[in-house]
């Protein structure tokens, strides 16, 4: 790694730093430059941009800039764009050809088409969503009866593994039995 090679440079050596950089295969700027720390003001802006992106994930740098100005923060749009790029934030919008299935993608039949759902315990659905928290995410799974819109079971987890989903399904099956087979 380059950081290991930079650590090999010795300033007190007879061999000049430029020659050591050449021998180690790194640029001289890498040997001399030490990154500047992020200021408290930029960290605050980054937190606000993250908050705006969570609230409006379809906003790009221009709309986030306008949103920040509405919040009372004077900032250049190019700075918003740079900070969003640094944070890895990209606006969510439909990309080209998103409705076309990928090569080799299996299309499963929709088995509820034409089915009249007219009684409880006929069709169940499950969904997982994530809830942003101060440090990370919580994942919520819910098992729902389509007819009554009743939540049959739900679970929260701080990791996205299958155990809490299986527990919610087992609880729903234990309380309400198995839904009808199609």
Backbone as JSON Lines, residues from 0, in Angstrom:
{"i":0,"aa":"X","n":[0.84,-1.18,0.0],"ca":[0.0,0.0,0.0],"c":[0.88,1.23,0.0]}
{"i":1,"aa":"X","n":[0.3,2.31,-0.53],"ca":[1.07,3.54,-0.63],"c":[1.39,4.13,0.73]}
{"i":2,"aa":"X","n":[0.47,4.02,1.69],"ca":[0.73,4.58,3.02],"c":[1.91,3.88,3.68]}
{"i":3,"aa":"X","n":[2.06,2.58,3.42],"ca":[3.22,1.86,3.96],"c":[4.51,2.35,3.32]}
{"i":4,"aa":"X","n":[4.44,2.6,2.01],"ca":[5.64,3.1,1.32],"c":[5.99,4.51,1.77]}
{"i":5,"aa":"X","n":[4.98,5.33,2.04],"ca":[5.24,6.69,2.54],"c":[5.92,6.61,3.9]}
{"i":6,"aa":"X","n":[5.53,5.64,4.73],"ca":[6.13,5.48,6.06],"c":[7.59,5.06,5.96]}
{"i":7,"aa":"X","n":[8.0,4.5,4.83],"ca":[9.38,4.06,4.66],"c":[10.34,5.23,4.38]}
{"i":8,"aa":"X","n":[9.81,6.39,4.04],"ca":[10.66,7.55,3.74],"c":[11.27,8.07,5.03]}
{"i":9,"aa":"X","n":[12.57,8.26,5.0],"ca":[13.3,8.8,6.16],"c":[13.85,10.15,5.8]}
{"i":10,"aa":"X","n":[13.46,11.17,6.52],"ca":[13.86,12.55,6.24],"c":[15.33,12.79,6.57]}
{"i":11,"aa":"X","n":[15.88,12.09,7.52],"ca":[17.26,12.3,7.96],"c":[18.26,11.49,7.15]}
{"i":12,"aa":"X","n":[17.81,10.76,6.16],"ca":[18.66,9.91,5.35],"c":[19.52,10.75,4.41]}
{"i":13,"aa":"X","n":[20.66,10.23,4.04],"ca":[21.55,10.91,3.11],"c":[20.9,11.02,1.74]}
{"i":14,"aa":"X","n":[20.15,10.0,1.35],"ca":[19.46,9.97,0.07],"c":[18.31,10.98,0.1]}
{"i":15,"aa":"X","n":[18.22,11.9,-0.88],"ca":[17.18,12.91,-0.86],"c":[15.78,12.28,-0.91]}
{"i":16,"aa":"X","n":[14.82,13.02,-0.39],"ca":[13.43,12.54,-0.33],"c":[12.91,12.31,-1.75]}
{"i":17,"aa":"X","n":[13.29,13.17,-2.71],"ca":[12.81,12.99,-4.07],"c":[13.29,11.67,-4.67]}
{"i":18,"aa":"X","n":[14.53,11.3,-4.37],"ca":[15.07,10.04,-4.88],"c":[14.41,8.85,-4.18]}
{"i":19,"aa":"X","n":[14.15,8.98,-2.86],"ca":[13.45,7.91,-2.13],"c":[12.05,7.7,-2.72]}
{"i":20,"aa":"X","n":[11.37,8.81,-3.09],"ca":[10.03,8.71,-3.68],"c":[10.09,7.97,-5.02]}
{"i":21,"aa":"X","n":[11.12,8.29,-5.82],"ca":[11.27,7.62,-7.11],"c":[11.5,6.13,-6.92]}
{"i":22,"aa":"X","n":[12.35,5.78,-5.98],"ca":[12.65,4.37,-5.74],"c":[11.44,3.61,-5.2]}
{"i":23,"aa":"X","n":[10.63,4.28,-4.38],"ca":[9.46,3.64,-3.79],"c":[8.24,3.66,-4.74]}
{"i":24,"aa":"X","n":[8.33,4.43,-5.82],"ca":[7.23,4.47,-6.78],"c":[6.05,5.29,-6.33]}
{"i":25,"aa":"X","n":[6.29,6.35,-5.59],"ca":[5.22,7.25,-5.16],"c":[5.56,8.66,-5.6]}
{"i":26,"aa":"X","n":[4.56,9.52,-5.69],"ca":[4.8,10.9,-6.08],"c":[5.37,11.69,-4.91]}
{"i":27,"aa":"X","n":[6.11,12.76,-5.25],"ca":[6.71,13.58,-4.19],"c":[5.65,14.27,-3.36]}
{"i":28,"aa":"X","n":[4.56,14.68,-4.01],"ca":[3.5,15.36,-3.26],"c":[2.93,14.45,-2.18]}
{"i":29,"aa":"X","n":[2.9,13.17,-2.45],"ca":[2.42,12.2,-1.45],"c":[3.33,12.19,-0.22]}
{"i":30,"aa":"X","n":[4.61,12.4,-0.43],"ca":[5.56,12.39,0.68],"c":[5.49,13.66,1.51]}
{"i":31,"aa":"X","n":[5.19,14.79,0.85],"ca":[5.21,16.07,1.55],"c":[3.87,16.5,2.1]}
{"i":32,"aa":"X","n":[2.8,16.12,1.42],"ca":[1.48,16.63,1.78],"c":[0.85,15.8,2.88]}
{"i":33,"aa":"X","n":[0.36,16.46,3.9],"ca":[-0.45,15.8,4.91],"c":[-1.84,16.43,4.84]}
{"i":34,"aa":"X","n":[-2.87,15.63,4.73],"ca":[-4.23,16.12,4.54],"c":[-4.68,17.05,5.65]}
{"i":35,"aa":"X","n":[-5.43,18.06,5.25],"ca":[-5.97,19.01,6.21],"c":[-7.17,18.37,6.91]}
{"i":36,"aa":"X","n":[-7.34,18.69,8.17],"ca":[-8.48,18.15,8.91],"c":[-9.75,18.89,8.5]}
{"i":37,"aa":"X","n":[-10.86,18.2,8.56],"ca":[-12.13,18.79,8.2],"c":[-12.56,19.72,9.33]}
{"i":38,"aa":"X","n":[-12.94,20.94,8.95],"ca":[-13.32,21.92,9.97],"c":[-14.67,21.57,10.58]}
{"i":39,"aa":"X","n":[-14.94,22.17,11.71],"ca":[-16.21,21.95,12.4],"c":[-17.38,22.48,11.57]}
{"i":40,"aa":"X","n":[-17.14,23.6,10.85],"ca":[-18.2,24.17,10.01],"c":[-18.56,23.21,8.86]}
{"i":41,"aa":"X","n":[-17.55,22.58,8.26],"ca":[-17.83,21.63,7.18],"c":[-18.53,20.39,7.7]}
{"i":42,"aa":"X","n":[-18.16,19.94,8.9],"ca":[-18.84,18.79,9.48],"c":[-20.31,19.1,9.73]}
{"i":43,"aa":"X","n":[-20.59,20.33,10.19],"ca":[-21.97,20.75,10.41],"c":[-22.73,20.78,9.09]}
{"i":44,"aa":"X","n":[-22.08,21.34,8.05],"ca":[-22.72,21.36,6.73],"c":[-22.97,19.95,6.2]}
{"i":45,"aa":"X","n":[-22.01,19.07,6.4],"ca":[-22.17,17.69,5.94],"c":[-23.32,17.0,6.67]}
{"i":46,"aa":"X","n":[-23.46,17.28,7.97],"ca":[-24.57,16.71,8.72],"c":[-25.91,17.24,8.19]}
{"i":47,"aa":"X","n":[-25.95,18.56,7.88],"ca":[-27.18,19.14,7.34],"c":[-27.5,18.58,5.95]}
{"i":48,"aa":"X","n":[-26.46,18.41,5.12],"ca":[-26.68,17.85,3.79],"c":[-27.19,16.42,3.92]}
{"i":49,"aa":"X","n":[-26.63,15.65,4.85],"ca":[-27.09,14.28,5.06],"c":[-28.54,14.26,5.53]}
{"i":50,"aa":"X","n":[-28.88,15.18,6.41],"ca":[-30.25,15.28,6.9],"c":[-31.2,15.62,5.74]}
{"i":51,"aa":"X","n":[-30.79,16.58,4.9],"ca":[-31.61,16.94,3.74],"c":[-31.73,15.81,2.76]}
{"i":52,"aa":"X","n":[-30.64,15.06,2.57],"ca":[-30.68,13.93,1.63],"c":[-31.57,12.81,2.16]}
{"i":53,"aa":"X","n":[-31.57,12.59,3.47],"ca":[-32.47,11.57,4.04],"c":[-33.93,12.0,3.9]}
{"i":54,"aa":"X","n":[-34.18,13.3,4.07],"ca":[-35.54,13.81,3.98],"c":[-36.02,13.86,2.53]}
{"i":55,"aa":"X","n":[-35.13,14.27,1.63],"ca":[-35.46,14.4,0.21],"c":[-34.39,13.67,-0.61]}
{"i":56,"aa":"X","n":[-34.43,12.35,-0.71],"ca":[-33.37,11.61,-1.39],"c":[-33.33,11.86,-2.9]}
{"i":57,"aa":"X","n":[-34.36,12.48,-3.45],"ca":[-34.41,12.76,-4.87],"c":[-33.85,14.14,-5.2]}
{"i":58,"aa":"X","n":[-33.38,14.89,-4.2],"ca":[-32.76,16.19,-4.43],"c":[-31.32,16.02,-4.85]}
{"i":59,"aa":"X","n":[-30.91,16.76,-5.87],"ca":[-29.51,16.82,-6.27],"c":[-28.83,17.99,-5.57]}
{"i":60,"aa":"X","n":[-27.64,18.34,-6.02],"ca":[-26.88,19.39,-5.34],"c":[-27.57,20.75,-5.45]}
{"i":61,"aa":"X","n":[-28.25,21.02,-6.56],"ca":[-28.92,22.31,-6.72],"c":[-30.08,22.46,-5.74]}
{"i":62,"aa":"X","n":[-30.89,21.43,-5.61],"ca":[-32.04,21.52,-4.72],"c":[-31.61,21.46,-3.26]}
{"i":63,"aa":"X","n":[-30.57,20.67,-2.96],"ca":[-30.03,20.66,-1.59],"c":[-29.5,22.05,-1.26]}
{"i":64,"aa":"X","n":[-28.83,22.7,-2.23],"ca":[-28.33,24.07,-2.03],"c":[-29.48,25.01,-1.69]}
{"i":65,"aa":"X","n":[-30.57,24.93,-2.48],"ca":[-31.73,25.78,-2.21],"c":[-32.35,25.46,-0.85]}
{"i":66,"aa":"X","n":[-32.39,24.19,-0.51],"ca":[-32.94,23.78,0.78],"c":[-32.1,24.34,1.93]}
{"i":67,"aa":"X","n":[-30.78,24.29,1.78],"ca":[-29.9,24.85,2.8],"c":[-30.08,26.36,2.94]}
{"i":68,"aa":"X","n":[-30.27,27.04,1.81],"ca":[-30.51,28.49,1.88],"c":[-31.84,28.78,2.56]}
{"i":69,"aa":"X","n":[-32.85,27.94,2.32],"ca":[-34.12,28.11,3.02],"c":[-33.95,27.92,4.53]}
{"i":70,"aa":"X","n":[-32.99,27.07,4.91],"ca":[-32.7,26.83,6.32],"c":[-31.87,27.96,6.93]}
{"i":71,"aa":"X","n":[-31.37,28.89,6.09],"ca":[-30.61,30.03,6.58],"c":[-29.1,29.86,6.48]}
{"i":72,"aa":"X","n":[-28.63,28.93,5.67],"ca":[-27.19,28.69,5.51],"c":[-26.76,29.18,4.14]}
{"i":73,"aa":"X","n":[-25.87,30.17,4.11],"ca":[-25.32,30.69,2.86],"c":[-24.14,29.82,2.47]}
{"i":74,"aa":"X","n":[-24.26,29.15,1.32],"ca":[-23.21,28.24,0.88],"c":[-23.23,28.2,-0.65]}
{"i":75,"aa":"X","n":[-22.09,28.04,-1.24],"ca":[-21.95,27.94,-2.68],"c":[-22.42,26.55,-3.14]}
{"i":76,"aa":"X","n":[-23.09,26.51,-4.3],"ca":[-23.58,25.23,-4.81],"c":[-22.45,24.27,-5.13]}
{"i":77,"aa":"X","n":[-21.33,24.81,-5.59],"ca":[-20.19,23.94,-5.9],"c":[-19.66,23.27,-4.65]}
{"i":78,"aa":"X","n":[-19.75,23.95,-3.52],"ca":[-19.32,23.35,-2.26],"c":[-20.28,22.23,-1.85]}
{"i":79,"aa":"X","n":[-21.57,22.47,-2.06],"ca":[-22.56,21.43,-1.78],"c":[-22.28,20.21,-2.64]}
{"i":80,"aa":"X","n":[-21.98,20.44,-3.93],"ca":[-21.69,19.33,-4.84],"c":[-20.44,18.58,-4.39]}
{"i":81,"aa":"X","n":[-19.39,19.32,-3.99],"ca":[-18.16,18.67,-3.53],"c":[-18.4,17.85,-2.28]}
{"i":82,"aa":"X","n":[-19.15,18.42,-1.32],"ca":[-19.42,17.69,-0.07],"c":[-20.29,16.46,-0.33]}
{"i":83,"aa":"X","n":[-21.27,16.6,-1.23],"ca":[-22.11,15.43,-1.55],"c":[-21.27,14.34,-2.21]}
{"i":84,"aa":"X","n":[-20.33,14.73,-3.07],"ca":[-19.46,13.74,-3.72],"c":[-18.56,13.09,-2.67]}
{"i":85,"aa":"X","n":[-18.04,13.88,-1.73],"ca":[-17.19,13.34,-0.67],"c":[-17.96,12.34,0.19]}
{"i":86,"aa":"X","n":[-19.23,12.65,0.47],"ca":[-20.06,11.78,1.3],"c":[-20.64,10.62,0.52]}
{"i":87,"aa":"X","n":[-20.51,10.63,-0.79],"ca":[-21.06,9.55,-1.61],"c":[-22.57,9.63,-1.79]}
{"i":88,"aa":"X","n":[-23.12,10.84,-1.72],"ca":[-24.56,11.02,-1.86],"c":[-24.9,11.34,-3.31]}
{"i":89,"aa":"X","n":[-25.9,10.64,-3.85],"ca":[-26.36,10.83,-5.21],"c":[-27.88,10.9,-5.17]}
{"i":90,"aa":"X","n":[-28.44,11.81,-5.94],"ca":[-29.9,11.92,-5.99],"c":[-30.5,10.65,-6.58]}
{"i":91,"aa":"X","n":[-31.63,10.24,-6.01],"ca":[-32.35,9.08,-6.52],"c":[-33.35,9.55,-7.56]}
{"i":92,"aa":"X","n":[-33.22,9.05,-8.75],"ca":[-34.15,9.34,-9.82],"c":[-34.13,8.16,-10.77]}
{"i":93,"aa":"X","n":[-35.17,8.01,-11.58],"ca":[-35.21,6.86,-12.49],"c":[-34.05,6.93,-13.49]}
{"i":94,"aa":"X","n":[-33.27,5.9,-13.53],"ca":[-32.17,5.83,-14.48],"c":[-32.7,5.26,-15.79]}
{"i":95,"aa":"X","n":[-31.92,5.31,-16.81],"ca":[-32.36,4.81,-18.1],"c":[-32.55,3.3,-18.05]}
{"i":96,"aa":"X","n":[-33.6,2.83,-18.72],"ca":[-33.87,1.41,-18.92],"c":[-34.02,0.63,-17.61]}
{"i":97,"aa":"X","n":[-34.58,1.25,-16.61],"ca":[-34.71,0.56,-15.33],"c":[-35.84,-0.47,-15.33]}
{"i":98,"aa":"X","n":[-36.81,-0.31,-16.24],"ca":[-37.93,-1.25,-16.22],"c":[-37.65,-2.52,-17.01]}
{"i":99,"aa":"X","n":[-36.52,-2.55,-17.72],"ca":[-36.2,-3.75,-18.47],"c":[-35.49,-4.76,-17.58]}
{"i":100,"aa":"X","n":[-35.91,-6.02,-17.62],"ca":[-35.23,-7.01,-16.77],"c":[-33.83,-7.3,-17.27]}
{"i":101,"aa":"X","n":[-32.98,-7.69,-16.36],"ca":[-31.61,-8.05,-16.71],"c":[-31.55,-9.36,-17.45]}
{"i":102,"aa":"X","n":[-30.42,-9.6,-18.08],"ca":[-30.22,-10.84,-18.83],"c":[-30.25,-12.02,-17.86]}
{"i":103,"aa":"X","n":[-31.01,-13.04,-18.18],"ca":[-31.09,-14.22,-17.33],"c":[-32.03,-14.05,-16.14]}
{"i":104,"aa":"X","n":[-32.71,-12.92,-16.05],"ca":[-33.62,-12.66,-14.94],"c":[-34.9,-13.48,-15.12]}
{"i":105,"aa":"X","n":[-35.27,-14.23,-14.1],"ca":[-36.47,-15.05,-14.15],"c":[-37.68,-14.2,-13.8]}
{"i":106,"aa":"X","n":[-38.69,-14.25,-14.61],"ca":[-39.93,-13.52,-14.34],"c":[-40.92,-14.51,-13.75]}
{"i":107,"aa":"X","n":[-41.3,-14.26,-12.49],"ca":[-42.23,-15.15,-11.81],"c":[-43.65,-14.67,-12.06]}
{"i":108,"aa":"X","n":[-44.61,-15.59,-12.17],"ca":[-46.0,-15.17,-12.42],"c":[-46.59,-14.52,-11.18]}
{"i":109,"aa":"X","n":[-47.46,-13.54,-11.42],"ca":[-48.17,-12.88,-10.33],"c":[-49.38,-13.73,-10.0]}
{"i":110,"aa":"X","n":[-49.33,-14.42,-8.89],"ca":[-50.34,-15.44,-8.59],"c":[-51.62,-14.87,-8.01]}
{"i":111,"aa":"X","n":[-51.63,-13.58,-7.7],"ca":[-52.83,-12.98,-7.13],"c":[-53.69,-12.27,-8.17]}
{"i":112,"aa":"X","n":[-53.26,-12.3,-9.43],"ca":[-53.98,-11.61,-10.49],"c":[-55.36,-12.25,-10.67]}
{"i":113,"aa":"X","n":[-56.37,-11.41,-10.61],"ca":[-57.73,-11.9,-10.79],"c":[-58.33,-12.54,-9.55]}
{"i":114,"aa":"X","n":[-57.56,-12.63,-8.46],"ca":[-58.05,-13.24,-7.24],"c":[-58.81,-12.21,-6.42]}
{"i":115,"aa":"X","n":[-60.0,-12.56,-5.99],"ca":[-60.79,-11.68,-5.13],"c":[-60.41,-11.97,-3.68]}
{"i":116,"aa":"X","n":[-59.83,-11.02,-3.03],"ca":[-59.45,-11.2,-1.62],"c":[-60.63,-10.7,-0.78]}
{"i":117,"aa":"X","n":[-61.4,-11.66,-0.24],"ca":[-62.65,-11.31,0.41],"c":[-62.78,-11.83,1.83]}
{"i":118,"aa":"X","n":[-61.7,-12.32,2.42],"ca":[-61.78,-12.8,3.8],"c":[-60.39,-12.72,4.45]}
{"i":119,"aa":"X","n":[-60.38,-12.62,5.76],"ca":[-59.09,-12.58,6.46],"c":[-58.33,-13.89,6.31]}
{"i":120,"aa":"X","n":[-57.04,-13.84,6.48],"ca":[-56.16,-15.01,6.47],"c":[-56.12,-15.7,5.1]}
{"i":121,"aa":"X","n":[-56.47,-14.95,4.06],"ca":[-56.43,-15.5,2.72],"c":[-55.08,-15.2,2.06]}
{"i":122,"aa":"X","n":[-54.58,-13.96,2.22],"ca":[-53.3,-13.55,1.64],"c":[-52.54,-12.75,2.66]}
{"i":123,"aa":"X","n":[-51.28,-13.11,2.85],"ca":[-50.37,-12.36,3.72],"c":[-49.29,-11.72,2.87]}
{"i":124,"aa":"X","n":[-48.71,-10.67,3.42],"ca":[-47.57,-10.02,2.76],"c":[-46.52,-9.72,3.83]}
{"i":125,"aa":"X","n":[-45.28,-9.65,3.39],"ca":[-44.18,-9.29,4.29],"c":[-43.4,-8.16,3.66]}
{"i":126,"aa":"X","n":[-42.89,-7.26,4.48],"ca":[-42.09,-6.16,3.98],"c":[-41.02,-5.82,4.98]}
{"i":127,"aa":"X","n":[-39.86,-5.4,4.46],"ca":[-38.75,-4.95,5.3],"c":[-38.45,-3.51,4.93]}
{"i":128,"aa":"X","n":[-38.29,-2.67,5.93],"ca":[-37.86,-1.29,5.67],"c":[-36.78,-0.94,6.69]}
{"i":129,"aa":"X","n":[-36.04,0.11,6.39],"ca":[-35.0,0.52,7.32],"c":[-35.34,1.88,7.9]}
{"i":130,"aa":"X","n":[-34.96,2.08,9.14],"ca":[-35.2,3.33,9.85],"c":[-33.85,3.95,10.19]}
{"i":131,"aa":"X","n":[-33.54,5.14,9.67],"ca":[-32.26,5.75,10.0],"c":[-32.23,6.2,11.46]}
{"i":132,"aa":"X","n":[-31.15,5.89,12.14],"ca":[-30.95,6.25,13.54],"c":[-29.71,7.14,13.63]}
{"i":133,"aa":"X","n":[-29.39,7.59,14.84],"ca":[-28.23,8.46,15.02],"c":[-26.95,7.76,14.58]}
{"i":134,"aa":"X","n":[-26.82,6.49,14.88],"ca":[-25.62,5.74,14.49],"c":[-26.04,4.45,13.81]}
{"i":135,"aa":"X","n":[-26.33,4.53,12.51],"ca":[-26.68,3.33,11.76],"c":[-28.16,3.27,11.44]}
{"i":136,"aa":"X","n":[-28.68,2.05,11.3],"ca":[-30.05,1.84,10.92],"c":[-30.67,0.75,11.77]}
{"i":137,"aa":"X","n":[-31.99,0.8,11.88],"ca":[-32.77,-0.31,12.43],"c":[-33.61,-0.86,11.28]}
{"i":138,"aa":"X","n":[-33.78,-2.15,11.25],"ca":[-34.54,-2.8,10.2],"c":[-35.83,-3.34,10.78]}
{"i":139,"aa":"X","n":[-36.93,-3.06,10.11],"ca":[-38.25,-3.45,10.57],"c":[-38.86,-4.4,9.55]}
{"i":140,"aa":"X","n":[-39.33,-5.55,10.04],"ca":[-40.06,-6.48,9.18],"c":[-41.48,-6.57,9.73]}
{"i":141,"aa":"X","n":[-42.45,-6.6,8.82],"ca":[-43.85,-6.71,9.23],"c":[-44.54,-7.75,8.35]}
{"i":142,"aa":"X","n":[-45.37,-8.58,8.99],"ca":[-46.21,-9.56,8.29],"c":[-47.63,-9.0,8.38]}
{"i":143,"aa":"X","n":[-48.27,-8.81,7.22],"ca":[-49.55,-8.11,7.15],"c":[-50.58,-8.99,6.45]}
{"i":144,"aa":"X","n":[-51.82,-8.97,6.95],"ca":[-52.94,-9.62,6.28],"c":[-53.52,-8.63,5.28]}
{"i":145,"aa":"X","n":[-53.61,-9.0,4.02],"ca":[-54.05,-8.07,2.98],"c":[-55.5,-7.66,3.12]}
{"i":146,"aa":"X","n":[-56.35,-8.56,3.56],"ca":[-57.77,-8.23,3.63],"c":[-58.05,-7.21,4.73]}
{"i":147,"aa":"X","n":[-57.59,-7.52,5.93],"ca":[-57.9,-6.65,7.07],"c":[-56.86,-5.56,7.28]}
{"i":148,"aa":"X","n":[-55.74,-5.62,6.57],"ca":[-54.61,-4.69,6.74],"c":[-54.05,-4.72,8.17]}
{"i":149,"aa":"X","n":[-54.25,-5.83,8.83],"ca":[-53.78,-6.0,10.2],"c":[-52.34,-6.48,10.19]}
{"i":150,"aa":"X","n":[-51.52,-5.87,11.06],"ca":[-50.14,-6.32,11.21],"c":[-50.18,-7.55,12.1]}
{"i":151,"aa":"X","n":[-49.82,-8.69,11.54],"ca":[-49.9,-9.95,12.28],"c":[-48.69,-10.12,13.2]}
{"i":152,"aa":"X","n":[-47.52,-9.68,12.76],"ca":[-46.31,-9.77,13.58],"c":[-45.29,-8.79,13.02]}
{"i":153,"aa":"X","n":[-44.4,-8.32,13.89],"ca":[-43.33,-7.43,13.44],"c":[-42.11,-7.62,14.34]}
{"i":154,"aa":"X","n":[-40.96,-7.3,13.83],"ca":[-39.7,-7.4,14.58],"c":[-38.77,-6.27,14.15]}
{"i":155,"aa":"X","n":[-37.92,-5.84,15.06],"ca":[-36.85,-4.87,14.8],"c":[-35.51,-5.56,14.97]}
{"i":156,"aa":"X","n":[-34.54,-5.14,14.17],"ca":[-33.19,-5.67,14.3],"c":[-32.2,-4.59,13.88]}
{"i":157,"aa":"X","n":[-31.01,-4.62,14.47],"ca":[-29.97,-3.68,14.06],"c":[-29.05,-4.29,13.01]}
{"i":158,"aa":"X","n":[-29.27,-5.54,12.64],"ca":[-28.52,-6.17,11.56],"c":[-29.51,-6.74,10.55]}
{"i":159,"aa":"X","n":[-29.1,-6.75,9.31],"ca":[-29.99,-7.23,8.26],"c":[-29.7,-8.7,7.98]}
{"i":160,"aa":"X","n":[-30.03,-9.53,8.97],"ca":[-29.91,-10.98,8.77],"c":[-31.33,-11.56,8.74]}
{"i":161,"aa":"X","n":[-31.44,-12.83,8.5],"ca":[-32.76,-13.43,8.31],"c":[-33.42,-13.86,9.61]}
{"i":162,"aa":"X","n":[-32.7,-13.87,10.71],"ca":[-33.26,-14.42,11.95],"c":[-34.51,-13.67,12.41]}
{"i":163,"aa":"X","n":[-34.48,-12.35,12.4],"ca":[-35.64,-11.61,12.9],"c":[-36.83,-11.74,11.95]}
{"i":164,"aa":"X","n":[-36.58,-11.96,10.67],"ca":[-37.68,-12.18,9.71],"c":[-38.34,-13.53,9.98]}
{"i":165,"aa":"X","n":[-37.52,-14.54,10.21],"ca":[-38.06,-15.88,10.5],"c":[-38.83,-15.86,11.81]}
{"i":166,"aa":"X","n":[-38.33,-15.15,12.82],"ca":[-39.04,-15.05,14.1],"c":[-40.41,-14.41,13.91]}
{"i":167,"aa":"X","n":[-40.49,-13.33,13.12],"ca":[-41.77,-12.67,12.88],"c":[-42.74,-13.61,12.16]}
{"i":168,"aa":"X","n":[-42.24,-14.34,11.17],"ca":[-43.09,-15.28,10.44],"c":[-43.57,-16.41,11.35]}
{"i":169,"aa":"X","n":[-42.67,-16.94,12.18],"ca":[-43.07,-18.0,13.11],"c":[-44.11,-17.51,14.11]}
{"i":170,"aa":"X","n":[-43.97,-16.26,14.57],"ca":[-44.97,-15.7,15.49],"c":[-46.32,-15.58,14.81]}
{"i":171,"aa":"X","n":[-46.33,-15.08,13.55],"ca":[-47.59,-14.93,12.82],"c":[-48.23,-16.29,12.57]}
{"i":172,"aa":"X","n":[-47.42,-17.29,12.2],"ca":[-47.96,-18.63,11.98],"c":[-48.49,-19.22,13.27]}
{"i":173,"aa":"X","n":[-47.8,-18.98,14.39],"ca":[-48.24,-19.5,15.68],"c":[-49.56,-18.89,16.13]}
{"i":174,"aa":"X","n":[-49.76,-17.61,15.89],"ca":[-50.97,-16.92,16.32],"c":[-52.16,-17.17,15.39]}
{"i":175,"aa":"X","n":[-51.92,-17.12,14.08],"ca":[-53.03,-17.08,13.12],"c":[-53.1,-18.28,12.2]}
{"i":176,"aa":"X","n":[-52.18,-19.22,12.33],"ca":[-52.19,-20.36,11.45],"c":[-51.61,-19.99,10.09]}
{"i":177,"aa":"X","n":[-51.71,-20.9,9.17],"ca":[-51.14,-20.71,7.84],"c":[-52.21,-20.11,6.92]}
{"i":178,"aa":"X","n":[-51.83,-19.12,6.08],"ca":[-52.81,-18.63,5.12],"c":[-53.09,-19.69,4.07]}
{"i":179,"aa":"X","n":[-54.19,-19.52,3.37],"ca":[-54.58,-20.5,2.36],"c":[-53.52,-20.61,1.27]}
{"i":180,"aa":"X","n":[-53.37,-21.81,0.71],"ca":[-52.45,-22.01,-0.4],"c":[-53.15,-21.6,-1.69]}
{"i":181,"aa":"X","n":[-52.43,-20.99,-2.58],"ca":[-53.04,-20.58,-3.85],"c":[-52.98,-21.7,-4.86]}
